[in-house]
């Protein structure tokens, strides 16, 4: 355990309260995986936590600390009585650690650790961790209906951790698969990102298909080449109602256009830029070193690199402003990129005058 985290636990206990690490940080620590997201549960009420750390509350009724890249959330033991759209709307603070743990999703996420590094395993999570199994806490059907986002979270954990879903959870997901449409599209996108960016992504896609979640979400996973960039993956699948920013949409369209063009050349590099071409190159199996080499050799990378401006063109050819200027620039770009015209003002002027 990092000394920073240990000191936080000690500080809470010094003030007379219980405090434990819980969830993903403990799970990952036991799996030998470094994690920077830290959850601490405590018997201290929110007002007590605020006073101990002299900070404001976060949206969960606890506090959030950012220390040396650690994102640390500290919350009071609680039970969640009612849910609406997958979110608890009635919360009761409790003094008992086990009551706090049984509200959590999977047994492997309910393993605790105290300040001395001692494991507290009240829900048999260690056994499931050792057996590489994802198992729901409590009644599986009830818990999935309570918060349907647990459906895709289960698949994400199975993918990223390379674990298996236990039979009860598999059956629960099959029975409740239609509830996935009640989950916010932003949450779906968040989980899908983690699935598709993982080296074990094909297992995640297999599970999404097995439970027909792809059909419910309107996603079509055709055969696609893995890319390190998410937009490269999304450019190869039908994404249904998955939300994207305008910039992401533009990137996906650009990648798709290059892939349809079926090659990387000076023209695609000039029109779409290096980044998009590198992503498209992964899909087309074009060596990134070759793409970078081509980009460095380009005589021009942008229209402003051309050694003549619009006013000079109009004066030279005695023409007025209009779309003709853009057409002239398009022709200059083609000739320069193809190596038929040097990017020198004198050469460009001579070329234009010959075609006046």
C-alpha positions as CSV (number, residue, x, y, z in Angstrom):
1,X,0.0,0.0,0.0
2,X,1.3,3.4,-0.9
3,X,2.3,5.6,2.1
4,X,0.0,8.4,1.0
5,X,-3.0,6.1,1.2
6,X,-1.9,4.6,4.5
7,X,-1.7,8.0,6.0
8,X,-5.2,8.9,5.0
9,X,-6.5,5.7,6.6
10,X,-4.5,6.5,9.7
11,X,-5.8,10.0,9.8
12,X,-9.4,8.9,9.8
13,X,-8.8,6.2,12.4
14,X,-6.9,8.8,14.6
15,X,-10.2,10.8,14.7
16,X,-12.0,7.8,16.1
17,X,-13.6,6.2,13.0
18,X,-13.2,2.9,11.0
19,X,-11.7,3.3,7.5
20,X,-10.9,0.7,4.8
21,X,-9.7,0.6,1.2
22,X,-12.4,-1.1,-0.9
23,X,-13.2,-2.0,-4.5
24,X,-11.0,-1.7,-7.6
25,X,-7.8,-0.5,-5.9
26,X,-7.8,-3.6,-3.5
27,X,-8.8,-5.9,-6.4
28,X,-6.1,-4.6,-8.7
29,X,-3.5,-4.6,-5.9
30,X,-4.2,-8.4,-5.3
31,X,-3.9,-9.0,-9.1
32,X,-0.6,-7.1,-9.2
33,X,-2.1,-4.3,-11.3
34,X,-1.2,-0.6,-10.5
35,X,-4.3,1.5,-10.0
36,X,-4.6,5.3,-9.3
37,X,-8.3,5.3,-8.4
38,X,-8.8,4.7,-4.7
39,X,-12.0,4.2,-2.8
40,X,-12.1,4.5,1.0
41,X,-15.2,3.7,3.0
42,X,-15.5,4.9,6.6
43,X,-17.9,5.0,9.5
44,X,-17.3,8.8,9.7
45,X,-20.4,10.8,8.6
46,X,-19.9,13.2,5.7
47,X,-19.7,16.2,8.0
48,X,-16.9,14.4,10.0
49,X,-15.0,13.6,6.8
50,X,-15.2,17.3,5.7
51,X,-13.8,18.4,9.0
52,X,-11.0,15.8,9.0
53,X,-9.7,16.9,5.6
54,X,-11.0,20.4,5.5
55,X,-12.4,20.1,2.0
56,X,-15.8,20.4,0.3
57,X,-18.2,17.6,-0.3
58,X,-18.4,15.8,-3.7
59,X,-21.6,14.8,-5.4
60,X,-21.6,11.4,-3.6
61,X,-21.7,12.9,-0.1
62,X,-18.1,12.2,0.5
63,X,-14.8,14.0,-0.4
64,X,-12.4,13.7,-3.3
65,X,-8.7,14.1,-2.9
66,X,-6.2,14.3,-5.7
67,X,-2.7,13.5,-4.4
68,X,0.3,12.5,-6.5
69,X,-1.9,11.3,-9.4
70,X,-4.1,9.3,-7.0
71,X,-7.8,10.0,-7.3
72,X,-9.1,9.3,-3.9
73,X,-12.8,9.1,-3.0
74,X,-13.8,8.8,0.7
75,X,-17.4,8.0,1.5
76,X,-19.5,7.0,4.5
77,X,-20.8,3.4,5.0
78,X,-24.2,3.4,3.4
79,X,-27.1,1.4,2.1
80,X,-29.1,2.2,-1.0
81,X,-32.8,1.6,-0.7
82,X,-34.3,2.9,-4.0
83,X,-33.1,3.3,-7.5
84,X,-34.3,5.5,-10.4
85,X,-32.7,5.1,-13.9
86,X,-29.9,3.1,-12.3
87,X,-29.1,5.7,-9.7
88,X,-29.8,5.4,-5.9
89,X,-32.3,8.0,-4.8
90,X,-32.6,6.9,-1.2
91,X,-29.5,6.5,0.9
92,X,-29.1,5.7,4.5
93,X,-25.8,6.0,6.4
94,X,-24.9,2.9,8.4
95,X,-22.2,2.0,10.9
96,X,-21.7,-1.6,9.7
97,X,-19.1,-2.3,7.0
98,X,-21.0,-5.4,5.7
99,X,-24.1,-3.3,5.1
100,X,-22.0,-1.0,3.0
101,X,-20.5,-3.9,1.0
102,X,-23.7,-5.7,0.1
103,X,-24.9,-2.6,-1.9
104,X,-21.9,-3.0,-4.2
105,X,-22.0,-4.8,-7.6
106,X,-19.6,-7.8,-7.7
107,X,-17.9,-9.8,-5.0
108,X,-14.4,-9.0,-6.4
109,X,-15.2,-5.3,-5.9
110,X,-16.2,-5.8,-2.2
111,X,-12.8,-6.9,-0.8
112,X,-11.4,-4.5,1.8
113,X,-8.0,-3.7,3.3
114,X,-7.2,-1.9,6.5
115,X,-4.3,0.4,7.2
116,X,-2.0,-2.5,8.1
117,X,-2.7,-4.3,4.7
118,X,-4.9,-6.9,6.3
119,X,-7.6,-8.2,4.0
120,X,-11.2,-8.1,5.1
121,X,-13.3,-10.4,2.9
122,X,-16.8,-10.6,4.2
123,X,-18.5,-11.6,0.9
124,X,-16.0,-14.3,-0.3
125,X,-14.5,-12.1,-3.0
126,X,-11.1,-13.6,-2.7
127,X,-12.4,-17.0,-3.7
128,X,-14.0,-15.5,-6.8
129,X,-10.8,-13.5,-7.5
130,X,-8.7,-16.7,-7.3
131,X,-11.2,-18.5,-9.6
132,X,-11.2,-15.5,-12.0
133,X,-15.0,-15.3,-11.7
134,X,-17.4,-12.3,-11.9
135,X,-20.2,-12.9,-9.4
136,X,-23.0,-10.5,-8.5
137,X,-23.6,-9.7,-4.8
138,X,-27.1,-10.6,-3.7
139,X,-30.0,-11.6,-6.0
140,X,-28.6,-11.3,-9.6
141,X,-31.9,-10.4,-11.3
142,X,-32.9,-7.9,-8.7
143,X,-29.4,-6.2,-8.8
144,X,-29.5,-6.0,-12.6
145,X,-33.0,-4.5,-12.6
146,X,-31.9,-2.1,-9.9
147,X,-29.1,-0.8,-12.0
148,X,-29.0,-2.2,-15.6
149,X,-25.6,-0.6,-16.2
150,X,-24.2,-3.5,-14.2
151,X,-24.9,-5.6,-17.3
152,X,-22.3,-3.9,-19.5
153,X,-20.0,-3.4,-16.5
154,X,-19.9,-7.2,-15.9
155,X,-18.9,-7.6,-19.6
156,X,-16.2,-4.9,-19.2
157,X,-14.7,-6.6,-16.1
158,X,-14.8,-10.0,-17.8
159,X,-13.0,-8.4,-20.8
160,X,-10.4,-6.3,-19.0
161,X,-9.6,-8.8,-16.2
162,X,-9.9,-11.9,-18.5
163,X,-12.4,-13.4,-16.0
164,X,-15.5,-15.5,-16.6
165,X,-19.1,-14.6,-15.7
166,X,-20.6,-17.2,-13.4
167,X,-23.7,-19.1,-14.6
168,X,-26.1,-17.1,-12.5
169,X,-24.8,-13.8,-13.9
170,X,-24.9,-15.1,-17.4
171,X,-28.6,-16.2,-17.0
172,X,-29.4,-12.8,-15.4
173,X,-27.9,-10.9,-18.3
174,X,-29.8,-13.0,-20.8
175,X,-33.1,-12.4,-19.0
176,X,-32.5,-8.7,-18.5
177,X,-30.7,-7.8,-21.7
178,X,-33.5,-5.5,-22.9
179,X,-32.9,-3.3,-19.9
180,X,-29.6,-2.1,-21.4
181,X,-31.6,0.5,-23.4
182,X,-32.5,2.2,-20.1
183,X,-28.9,2.9,-19.4
184,X,-27.7,6.4,-20.5
185,X,-25.9,6.4,-23.8
186,X,-22.9,8.2,-22.2
187,X,-22.5,5.4,-19.7
188,X,-22.7,2.8,-22.5
189,X,-20.1,4.8,-24.4
190,X,-17.8,4.9,-21.3
191,X,-18.0,1.1,-20.8
192,X,-17.7,0.3,-24.5
193,X,-14.6,2.5,-24.8
194,X,-12.9,0.4,-22.1
195,X,-14.0,-2.9,-23.7
196,X,-12.8,-1.9,-27.3
197,X,-9.5,-0.4,-26.2
198,X,-8.5,-3.5,-24.3
199,X,-6.2,-6.2,-25.8
200,X,-8.9,-8.7,-25.0
201,X,-11.5,-6.8,-26.9
202,X,-12.6,-9.7,-29.0
203,X,-13.9,-11.5,-25.9
204,X,-15.9,-8.4,-25.0
205,X,-17.4,-8.3,-28.5
206,X,-18.2,-12.0,-28.3
207,X,-20.0,-11.5,-25.0
208,X,-22.0,-8.5,-26.3
209,X,-23.1,-10.6,-29.3
210,X,-23.8,-13.7,-27.1
211,X,-26.3,-11.8,-25.0
212,X,-27.6,-9.8,-28.0
213,X,-26.7,-6.5,-26.4
214,X,-25.4,-5.4,-29.8
215,X,-28.9,-5.8,-31.3
216,X,-30.5,-4.0,-28.4
217,X,-28.0,-1.1,-28.8
218,X,-28.2,-1.0,-32.5
219,X,-24.4,-1.7,-32.8
220,X,-23.1,-3.9,-35.7
221,X,-19.7,-5.4,-35.1
222,X,-18.5,-6.5,-38.5
223,X,-14.9,-7.8,-38.8
224,X,-12.6,-5.0,-37.9
225,X,-8.9,-4.4,-37.4
226,X,-7.9,-3.3,-33.9
227,X,-6.4,0.2,-33.7
228,X,-4.8,1.9,-30.7
229,X,-7.1,4.8,-31.3
230,X,-10.8,4.4,-30.5
231,X,-12.0,6.5,-33.4
232,X,-10.3,3.9,-35.7
233,X,-12.4,1.2,-34.2
234,X,-15.6,3.2,-34.2
235,X,-15.0,4.0,-37.9
236,X,-15.3,0.3,-38.7
237,X,-18.5,-0.5,-36.8
238,X,-22.1,0.7,-36.9
239,X,-22.5,2.6,-33.6
240,X,-26.2,3.1,-33.3
241,X,-27.0,5.9,-30.8
242,X,-23.6,5.9,-29.2
243,X,-22.8,9.7,-28.6
244,X,-19.8,11.4,-30.1
245,X,-18.5,14.9,-30.0
246,X,-18.5,16.9,-33.3
247,X,-14.8,16.5,-33.4
248,X,-15.0,12.8,-33.0
249,X,-17.7,12.5,-35.7
250,X,-15.5,14.5,-38.1
251,X,-12.5,12.2,-37.3
252,X,-14.6,9.0,-37.8
253,X,-15.9,10.3,-41.2
254,X,-12.3,11.2,-42.3
255,X,-11.0,7.8,-41.3
256,X,-13.8,6.1,-43.2
257,X,-13.2,8.1,-46.3
258,X,-9.5,7.2,-46.4
259,X,-10.3,3.5,-45.8
260,X,-12.8,3.6,-48.7
261,X,-10.0,5.2,-50.8
262,X,-7.9,2.1,-49.8
263,X,-4.5,3.7,-49.7
264,X,-2.4,6.4,-48.0
265,X,-0.7,8.9,-50.3
266,X,0.3,12.6,-50.4
267,X,-3.3,13.5,-51.3
268,X,-4.8,11.9,-48.2
269,X,-2.0,13.2,-46.0
270,X,-2.6,16.7,-47.3
271,X,-6.3,16.6,-46.9
272,X,-6.7,14.8,-43.7
273,X,-3.5,15.3,-41.8
274,X,-1.0,12.9,-40.2
275,X,-3.0,11.7,-37.2
276,X,-6.1,10.5,-39.2
277,X,-3.8,8.9,-41.8
278,X,-1.9,7.0,-39.1
279,X,-5.2,5.6,-37.7
280,X,-6.5,4.7,-41.2
281,X,-3.1,3.2,-41.9
282,X,-3.6,0.7,-39.0
283,X,-6.9,-0.4,-40.5
284,X,-5.3,-0.7,-44.0
285,X,-2.2,-2.4,-42.6
286,X,0.1,0.4,-43.8
287,X,3.3,0.7,-41.8
288,X,3.3,3.8,-39.6
289,X,7.0,4.4,-40.3
290,X,6.2,4.6,-44.0
291,X,3.4,7.1,-43.4
292,X,5.6,9.3,-41.2
293,X,8.3,9.1,-43.9
294,X,5.9,10.2,-46.6
295,X,4.6,13.0,-44.5
296,X,8.1,14.4,-43.8
297,X,8.9,14.3,-47.6
298,X,5.8,16.3,-48.5
299,X,6.6,19.6,-50.3
300,X,3.5,21.2,-48.8
301,X,1.3,20.1,-45.8
302,X,-1.2,22.9,-45.9
303,X,-2.6,25.4,-48.5
304,X,-0.9,28.3,-46.7
305,X,2.4,26.6,-47.5
306,X,2.0,27.4,-51.2
307,X,4.3,30.2,-52.2
308,X,1.7,32.5,-53.7
309,X,-1.4,34.1,-52.2
310,X,-4.8,34.8,-53.6
311,X,-4.2,38.5,-54.3
312,X,-1.1,37.7,-56.2
313,X,-3.0,35.1,-58.3
314,X,-5.7,37.7,-59.1
315,X,-3.2,40.4,-60.0
316,X,-1.2,37.9,-62.2
317,X,-4.2,36.6,-64.1
318,X,-6.3,39.8,-63.9
319,X,-9.3,38.0,-62.4
320,X,-11.8,38.9,-59.7
321,X,-12.4,37.1,-56.4
322,X,-14.5,34.0,-56.7
323,X,-14.6,30.2,-56.7
324,X,-12.0,30.2,-59.5
325,X,-9.3,31.0,-56.9
326,X,-10.1,27.8,-55.0
327,X,-10.1,25.8,-58.2
328,X,-6.7,27.2,-59.0
329,X,-5.3,26.3,-55.6
330,X,-6.7,22.8,-55.9
331,X,-4.8,22.4,-59.2
332,X,-1.6,23.9,-57.7
333,X,-1.9,21.4,-54.8
334,X,-2.2,18.4,-57.1
335,X,0.8,19.5,-59.3
336,X,3.0,20.3,-56.3
337,X,2.2,17.1,-54.5
338,X,2.7,15.0,-57.7
339,X,6.1,16.6,-58.1
340,X,5.3,18.2,-61.4
341,X,5.6,21.8,-60.0
342,X,8.1,23.2,-57.6
343,X,6.8,25.2,-54.7
344,X,8.6,28.4,-55.8
345,X,6.8,31.6,-56.6
346,X,8.6,32.1,-59.9
347,X,7.7,28.5,-61.0
348,X,4.1,28.9,-59.9
349,X,3.7,32.2,-61.7
350,X,5.1,30.7,-64.9
351,X,2.8,27.7,-64.6
352,X,-0.2,30.0,-64.1
353,X,0.6,32.3,-67.0
354,X,1.0,29.4,-69.4
355,X,-2.6,28.4,-68.5
356,X,-4.1,31.9,-68.3
